[in-house]
Amino acid sequence: MLWLQAAYPLLNSLRVFEITAKQMNMQQAAPYCRSNRAAVSKQYSLLEQYLGTPLFAPQPSSGFS
């Protein structure tokens, strides 16, 4: 599987995108990605850069959770 990630680096970004879309939250998606929120955010940035468009519109914070 490691060779696949090296050959197709955007596949990991797409996998992270799918998991985050299901969870609707980067923080909650991080454990499913076996990562942390910062790494999930970085994968989003890479995918957005590649596609040339934002993937999600930012939502206002609901305060304390």
N, C-alpha and C positions, 0 to 999 in steps of 0.2 A: 504493500500500500504506500510505503514511503516513496518509492520510485514514481508512483502515479502523482503524488503531490508535487514532486520536483518537476515532473514533465508538464503538469497542468496546474500552475499555481492558483489560477482563478477558481478551480473546482472547490478548493477549501473555502474561498470567499462565498461561493454560491451555497455551499453547505451551511455556512454560518448564517447567511441571509435567510435560508429556508427555516432553520431552527428559530431564529429571532422573530421571524414573521409569525410562526406558530405561537411563540411565547408572548409576543407583543411587548417585549421588554429585554434590553440587552443584558441587564443584570441577571434576570432569571434564565436567560438562554446560555449564559456562560458555563454553568456546570454541564449542560448537555453537550456543549462544544469542547468539554474538557479543557477549559481555559478560564480567563478572567475577563471582566468587563472591558478593560483597556485593549486586550487582544481582539475581542469581538469588534470593538469600535474601529480598530486598525483594519480589520478585514473589510468592514463596511466602507471605509475610506478608499481602500484599494479598488473595490468593486465600483464605487461611485466614480472614481478617477477613470477607470477603464471604460465605463459606459458613458461618461461625460454628463451625468445628470444625477440629482439627488434621488435617493431611493424612497425616503420617507420625509414627510413634512414634520418638523419638530412640534411636539405637543407641549402646551404649557404645563408646568409642574402643578400637581394638586396639593402641594404643601408637604407636610410630614407624612411619612408612610409607616 
